[in-house]
Amino acid sequence: RTIGFTDTIEIIPAHRKTEYNRRSDKYATFKNLTPDLKSEIRDELNTYKMREMAVHVESMGNTAF
């Protein structure tokens, strides 16, 4: 796999928190996960990062397993 970058610079406006509601929906999935399911998702993600995702040697210290 490779990663490519474009030479095109794109500037996108940012908005203050007073300009729109940043709060999550009270019915958002992440708010209704059980501790066991959260742990299962975290374990699956860490397994993927450890076995399949390419991580630069100098970034290994920033990756938690």
C-alpha positions as CSV (number, residue, x, y, z in Angstrom):
1,R,0.0,0.0,0.0
2,T,1.1,3.5,-0.6
3,I,0.0,7.0,0.5
4,G,0.1,9.9,-1.9
5,F,-0.2,13.7,-1.3
6,T,-1.4,16.3,-3.7
7,D,0.3,19.6,-4.3
8,T,-3.0,21.4,-4.2
9,I,-3.6,23.4,-1.0
10,E,-7.2,23.7,0.1
11,I,-8.4,26.2,2.7
12,I,-11.6,25.3,4.4
13,P,-13.4,27.8,6.8
14,A,-13.7,26.8,10.4
15,H,-16.6,27.7,12.7
16,R,-16.7,28.7,16.3
17,K,-18.6,26.5,18.8
18,T,-21.0,29.5,19.2
19,E,-22.0,29.2,15.5
20,Y,-23.3,25.6,15.7
21,N,-24.2,22.9,18.1
22,R,-21.2,20.6,18.5
23,R,-22.8,18.3,21.0
24,S,-23.4,14.7,20.0
25,D,-26.8,13.2,19.5
26,K,-28.1,11.7,22.7
27,Y,-28.9,8.5,20.8
28,A,-25.5,8.2,19.3
29,T,-24.3,4.6,19.2
30,F,-21.1,5.3,21.2
31,K,-23.2,6.5,24.1
32,N,-25.0,3.2,24.3
33,L,-22.2,0.7,24.2
34,T,-21.7,-1.7,27.1
35,P,-18.2,-1.8,28.8
36,D,-17.7,-5.3,27.3
37,L,-18.5,-4.2,23.8
38,K,-16.2,-1.1,24.2
39,S,-13.4,-3.5,25.3
40,E,-14.1,-5.8,22.4
41,I,-14.0,-3.0,19.9
42,R,-10.7,-1.6,21.4
43,D,-9.1,-5.1,21.3
44,E,-10.1,-5.6,17.7
45,L,-8.7,-2.2,16.7
46,N,-5.4,-2.8,18.6
47,T,-5.1,-6.2,17.0
48,Y,-5.5,-4.6,13.6
49,K,-2.9,-2.0,14.4
50,M,-0.5,-4.6,15.7
51,R,-0.9,-7.1,12.9
52,E,-2.0,-5.3,9.7
53,M,-1.5,-1.6,9.9
54,A,1.9,-0.2,8.9
55,V,3.3,1.9,11.7
56,H,6.6,3.8,11.2
57,V,9.3,2.6,13.6
58,E,9.6,6.1,15.1
59,S,5.9,6.2,15.8
60,M,5.7,2.9,17.6
61,G,6.0,4.6,21.0
62,N,2.8,6.6,20.2
63,T,0.8,3.5,19.5
64,A,-0.9,1.7,22.5
65,F,-1.6,-2.0,22.4
